[in-house]
């Protein structure tokens, strides 16, 4: 895609700090560094987001995640890792090229906040709605 910043990074038109690259993916340090070592794992083939990828494309991308996440945790002495993938603006996607955030965790107050809220939905009704047709 002509205006895609990640496509430009992949093409070498924009500099990045690479931590891994092969023929299918590129892993770079996120310029925001939410926590030390915050990494973006990006497929080289452009897709808007995970919802636009084929199962094979997604499998290829996610097959690299454990290796990279473990390397980051081990070598940066992190205590854990948040693995985050946003799809569409409502879900926090700001760059419309599929990417996975690897966010090493060091302490509860290290700069990243992930929060779930509880709702009292009818789970059976939701399952039926999801599985229709």
Residue pairs with C-beta under 8 A, 6 or more apart in sequence:
1 7
1 46
1 97
4 46
4 95
4 96
4 97
5 14
5 95
5 97
6 42
6 46
6 95
6 97
6 99
7 46
7 97
8 14
9 15
9 16
9 26
9 28
9 42
10 26
10 42
10 44
16 26
16 28
16 29
17 28
17 29
18 26
18 27
18 28
19 27
19 28
19 29
19 39
19 68
19 72
20 26
20 27
20 41
20 64
20 68
21 27
22 64
23 44
24 43
24 44
24 45
24 60
24 61
24 64
25 41
25 42
25 43
25 44
25 60
25 61
25 64
26 41
26 42
26 44
27 39
27 40
27 41
27 42
27 64
27 68
27 102
28 39
28 40
28 42
29 37
29 38
29 39
29 40
30 38
30 39
30 40
30 101
32 38
34 101
34 103
34 111
34 112
35 78
35 103
35 104
35 105
35 106
35 110
35 111
35 112
36 76
36 104
36 106
37 72
37 76
37 78
37 102
37 104
38 101
38 102
38 103
38 104
39 68
39 72
39 101
39 102
40 99
40 100
40 101
40 102
41 61
41 64
41 65
41 68
41 99
41 100
41 102
42 97
42 98
42 99
42 100
43 53
43 57
43 60
43 61
43 98
45 57
46 97
47 53
47 57
47 97
47 98
48 96
48 97
48 98
49 86
49 87
49 88
49 93
49 96
49 98
50 58
50 85
50 87
50 98
51 87
51 88
52 98
53 61
53 98
61 98
61 100
62 100
65 83
65 100
65 102
68 102
69 81
69 83
69 102
72 78
72 81
72 102
72 104
73 80
73 81
73 104
76 104
78 104
78 105
78 106
79 105
79 106
79 107
80 104
80 105
81 102
81 103
81 104
81 105
82 101
82 102
82 103
82 105
82 112
82 114
83 100
83 101
83 102
83 103
84 100
84 101
84 103
84 114
85 98
85 99
85 100
85 101
86 92
86 93
86 94
86 101
87 93
103 112
105 112
